[in-house]
Amino acid sequence: MILSGVIVNSVAVGFGSLLGVFFKDKFSKKIMDTIMSGMGLCVLYIGISGSLKGQNILVAIGSIALGAIIGELIDIDDRLRKFGIAMETKFKSNTGEKESLVDGFLNSTMVICVGAMAIVGSLQSGLANNHEILYAKAFIDLFVVLAMAATMGIGVFFSSFLILFYEGAIALFAQTLSPFLSVVVIDEITCVGSLVIMAIGFNLLGITKIRVANLSLAPFLPIIIYIFI
């Protein structure tokens, strides 16, 4: 089944999020803040490691620049934020926690969706019905979202629905993209996706406030760029 890996990943994110919410009140704010800082460092490490796979710095720069322009014109960040707020009005009545829920949804969505494993794993599922990458990602995501939900709340849970749609769409359209996915292109996708992940890490550490969602299309742009090179 083409979507097996996608479904497992989505379930793992949902389950990990619920576990995190359960443990949320078991620790003090001081411990939660330290855990969140630790998660920021881990996300930053993942981003730095993947960014080194790029082979053409101009492709990375062009993808980030074009991705930023397109993302800002569409304003993906605002659309996702409105979706998070809509979910909150359905499931929560305490508006005092609005930012926590929305930011939890946005941060977790970017961490689990933008990375190279999400893109390449979904492509592998769609092209070869091989789900190894997404199964491995599901295991990693379970612990990542557990820690994020423990610090950012129930908003993290809603990212499980978005990842089902996101990875599922990539898997289903993989056959259409296959002629354009050389090893070089996949390396550039990994590089650009990892640069975006680095931005998430900086945000989690409180160093920046980058609108990461508006960079979320950047990892796909190497495909288009290499068509015209």
C-alpha positions as a Python dict, from the first residue, in 0.01 Angstrom:
ca = {
    (1, 'M'): (0, 0, 0),
    (2, 'I'): (155, 329, -114),
    (3, 'L'): (36, 526, 190),
    (4, 'S'): (139, 276, 458),
    (5, 'G'): (446, 474, 561),
    (6, 'V'): (252, 800, 558),
    (7, 'I'): (-20, 658, 783),
    (8, 'V'): (232, 512, 1029),
    (9, 'N'): (414, 847, 1046),
    (10, 'S'): (89, 1036, 1108),
    (11, 'V'): (-19, 796, 1383),
    (12, 'A'): (324, 819, 1548),
    (13, 'V'): (302, 1199, 1554),
    (14, 'G'): (-48, 1191, 1702),
    (15, 'F'): (45, 933, 1966),
    (16, 'G'): (369, 1109, 2059),
    (17, 'S'): (183, 1438, 2092),
    (18, 'L'): (-75, 1291, 2329),
    (19, 'L'): (200, 1138, 2542),
    (20, 'G'): (370, 1476, 2556),
    (21, 'V'): (50, 1648, 2667),
    (22, 'F'): (6, 1383, 2937),
    (23, 'F'): (354, 1456, 3074),
    (24, 'K'): (317, 1832, 3035),
    (25, 'D'): (208, 1892, 3395),
    (26, 'K'): (454, 1644, 3543),
    (27, 'F'): (749, 1881, 3524),
    (28, 'S'): (819, 2239, 3628),
    (29, 'K'): (839, 2529, 3380),
    (30, 'K'): (1215, 2541, 3437),
    (31, 'I'): (1251, 2180, 3322),
    (32, 'M'): (1019, 2241, 3026),
    (33, 'D'): (1220, 2544, 2914),
    (34, 'T'): (1542, 2346, 2930),
    (35, 'I'): (1387, 2059, 2733),
    (36, 'M'): (1269, 2306, 2469),
    (37, 'S'): (1618, 2453, 2443),
    (38, 'G'): (1758, 2104, 2406),
    (39, 'M'): (1509, 2032, 2129),
    (40, 'G'): (1617, 2351, 1956),
    (41, 'L'): (1978, 2235, 1963),
    (42, 'C'): (1883, 1892, 1824),
    (43, 'V'): (1678, 2047, 1544),
    (44, 'L'): (1969, 2280, 1466),
    (45, 'Y'): (2206, 1981, 1451),
    (46, 'I'): (1976, 1798, 1210),
    (47, 'G'): (1961, 2106, 991),
    (48, 'I'): (2337, 2161, 984),
    (49, 'S'): (2406, 1794, 904),
    (50, 'G'): (2167, 1787, 610),
    (51, 'S'): (2270, 2125, 470),
    (52, 'L'): (2622, 1993, 405),
    (53, 'K'): (2488, 1758, 134),
    (54, 'G'): (2432, 2044, -108),
    (55, 'Q'): (2656, 2054, -415),
    (56, 'N'): (2566, 2391, -563),
    (57, 'I'): (2541, 2691, -332),
    (58, 'L'): (2371, 2900, -601),
    (59, 'V'): (2086, 2649, -619),
    (60, 'A'): (2044, 2667, -241),
    (61, 'I'): (2047, 3047, -242),
    (62, 'G'): (1807, 3066, -536),
    (63, 'S'): (1569, 2814, -380),
    (64, 'I'): (1558, 2995, -46),
    (65, 'A'): (1514, 3335, -211),
    (66, 'L'): (1240, 3223, -451),
    (67, 'G'): (1075, 3015, -179),
    (68, 'A'): (1066, 3318, 50),
    (69, 'I'): (910, 3538, -219),
    (70, 'I'): (644, 3282, -309),
    (71, 'G'): (577, 3198, 55),
    (72, 'E'): (532, 3562, 152),
    (73, 'L'): (306, 3633, -146),
    (74, 'I'): (86, 3337, -53),
    (75, 'D'): (151, 3401, 319),
    (76, 'I'): (159, 3033, 415),
    (77, 'D'): (245, 3123, 774),
    (78, 'D'): (-73, 3326, 814),
    (79, 'R'): (-287, 3053, 655),
    (80, 'L'): (-145, 2785, 885),
    (81, 'R'): (-185, 3016, 1184),
    (82, 'K'): (-551, 3073, 1098),
    (83, 'F'): (-597, 2696, 1064),
    (84, 'G'): (-444, 2649, 1409),
    (85, 'I'): (-673, 2912, 1558),
    (86, 'A'): (-973, 2747, 1390),
    (87, 'M'): (-875, 2417, 1549),
    (88, 'E'): (-848, 2589, 1884),
    (89, 'T'): (-1198, 2735, 1867),
    (90, 'K'): (-1327, 2382, 1814),
    (91, 'F'): (-1129, 2209, 2086),
    (92, 'K'): (-1040, 2475, 2344),
    (93, 'S'): (-1231, 2749, 2517),
    (94, 'N'): (-937, 2900, 2708),
    (95, 'T'): (-820, 3176, 2475),
    (96, 'G'): (-537, 3258, 2712),
    (97, 'E'): (-346, 2964, 2564),
    (98, 'K'): (-409, 3057, 2203),
    (99, 'E'): (-48, 3142, 2115),
    (100, 'S'): (78, 2824, 2278),
    (101, 'L'): (-157, 2609, 2073),
    (102, 'V'): (-98, 2788, 1743),
    (103, 'D'): (279, 2812, 1786),
    (104, 'G'): (293, 2446, 1887),
    (105, 'F'): (105, 2353, 1573),
    (106, 'L'): (325, 2568, 1349),
    (107, 'N'): (659, 2462, 1499),
    (108, 'S'): (582, 2092, 1503),
    (109, 'T'): (438, 2104, 1150),
    (110, 'M'): (753, 2267, 1016),
    (111, 'V'): (986, 2027, 1200),
    (112, 'I'): (816, 1709, 1079),
    (113, 'C'): (709, 1824, 731),
    (114, 'V'): (990, 2037, 592),
    (115, 'G'): (1279, 1795, 648),
    (116, 'A'): (1440, 1589, 378),
    (117, 'M'): (1316, 1263, 531),
    (118, 'A'): (955, 1371, 481),
    (119, 'I'): (1010, 1459, 115),
    (120, 'V'): (1249, 1182, 13),
    (121, 'G'): (1069, 921, 223),
    (122, 'S'): (735, 1007, 65),
    (123, 'L'): (889, 995, -283),
    (124, 'Q'): (1037, 651, -208),
    (125, 'S'): (698, 526, -90),
    (126, 'G'): (530, 649, -405),
    (127, 'L'): (799, 537, -650),
    (128, 'A'): (902, 199, -506),
    (129, 'N'): (640, 119, -240),
    (130, 'N'): (934, 121, 3),
    (131, 'H'): (846, 273, 339),
    (132, 'E'): (1174, 228, 529),
    (133, 'I'): (1255, 599, 546),
    (134, 'L'): (907, 698, 666),
    (135, 'Y'): (905, 416, 923),
    (136, 'A'): (1237, 543, 1059),
    (137, 'K'): (1105, 900, 1051),
    (138, 'A'): (792, 792, 1241),
    (139, 'F'): (1010, 656, 1523),
    (140, 'I'): (1212, 979, 1537),
    (141, 'D'): (905, 1203, 1513),
    (142, 'L'): (733, 1021, 1799),
    (143, 'F'): (1002, 1137, 2042),
    (144, 'V'): (1045, 1481, 1885),
    (145, 'V'): (675, 1569, 1910),
    (146, 'L'): (654, 1413, 2256),
    (147, 'A'): (909, 1667, 2379),
    (148, 'M'): (747, 1951, 2182),
    (149, 'A'): (397, 1870, 2309),
    (150, 'A'): (528, 1851, 2665),
    (151, 'T'): (647, 2210, 2632),
    (152, 'M'): (408, 2365, 2376),
    (153, 'G'): (81, 2183, 2443),
    (154, 'I'): (-198, 2021, 2244),
    (155, 'G'): (-136, 2230, 1932),
    (156, 'V'): (137, 1986, 1836),
    (157, 'F'): (-123, 1710, 1798),
    (158, 'F'): (-295, 1879, 1502),
    (159, 'S'): (22, 1852, 1292),
    (160, 'S'): (-53, 1479, 1261),
    (161, 'F'): (-342, 1561, 1027),
    (162, 'L'): (-138, 1797, 814),
    (163, 'I'): (149, 1552, 773),
    (164, 'L'): (-99, 1289, 653),
    (165, 'F'): (-208, 1525, 375),
    (166, 'Y'): (143, 1657, 300),
    (167, 'E'): (333, 1327, 279),
    (168, 'G'): (35, 1156, 119),
    (169, 'A'): (21, 1413, -161),
    (170, 'I'): (394, 1373, -232),
    (171, 'A'): (367, 992, -236),
    (172, 'L'): (69, 997, -471),
    (173, 'F'): (236, 1238, -714),
    (174, 'A'): (579, 1074, -695),
    (175, 'Q'): (543, 898, -1031),
    (176, 'T'): (487, 1233, -1199),
    (177, 'L'): (804, 1378, -1044),
    (178, 'S'): (1030, 1075, -1098),
    (179, 'P'): (1188, 1188, -1428),
    (180, 'F'): (1326, 1498, -1253),
    (181, 'L'): (1465, 1334, -938),
    (182, 'S'): (1833, 1270, -1002),
    (183, 'V'): (2075, 1210, -714),
    (184, 'V'): (2197, 1569, -745),
    (185, 'V'): (1844, 1708, -722),
    (186, 'I'): (1767, 1498, -414),
    (187, 'D'): (2089, 1625, -250),
    (188, 'E'): (1984, 1983, -316),
    (189, 'I'): (1635, 1913, -179),
    (190, 'T'): (1804, 1776, 134),
    (191, 'C'): (2028, 2082, 161),
    (192, 'V'): (1752, 2341, 120),
    (193, 'G'): (1511, 2153, 347),
    (194, 'S'): (1783, 2134, 611),
    (195, 'L'): (1849, 2508, 590),
    (196, 'V'): (1482, 2566, 666),
    (197, 'I'): (1509, 2323, 959),
    (198, 'M'): (1801, 2531, 1091),
    (199, 'A'): (1567, 2831, 1096),
    (200, 'I'): (1326, 2630, 1311),
    (201, 'G'): (1610, 2547, 1549),
    (202, 'F'): (1700, 2915, 1586),
    (203, 'N'): (1334, 2997, 1653),
    (204, 'L'): (1305, 2729, 1920),
    (205, 'L'): (1617, 2866, 2089),
    (206, 'G'): (1459, 3213, 2092),
    (207, 'I'): (1737, 3358, 1877),
    (208, 'T'): (1514, 3454, 1585),
    (209, 'K'): (1147, 3482, 1490),
    (210, 'I'): (1167, 3365, 1130),
    (211, 'R'): (835, 3299, 955),
    (212, 'V'): (950, 2949, 866),
    (213, 'A'): (622, 2840, 709),
    (214, 'N'): (680, 3097, 436),
    (215, 'L'): (998, 2910, 342),
    (216, 'S'): (827, 2571, 325),
    (217, 'L'): (811, 2562, -57),
    (218, 'A'): (1186, 2622, -92),
    (219, 'P'): (1286, 2251, -68),
    (220, 'F'): (1084, 2174, -382),
    (221, 'L'): (1239, 2448, -595),
    (222, 'P'): (1564, 2263, -680),
    (223, 'I'): (1346, 2035, -896),
    (224, 'I'): (1230, 2334, -1101),
    (225, 'I'): (1573, 2498, -1110),
    (226, 'Y'): (1743, 2184, -1245),
    (227, 'I'): (1483, 2152, -1519),
    (228, 'F'): (1611, 2481, -1663),
    (229, 'I'): (1984, 2430, -1597),
}
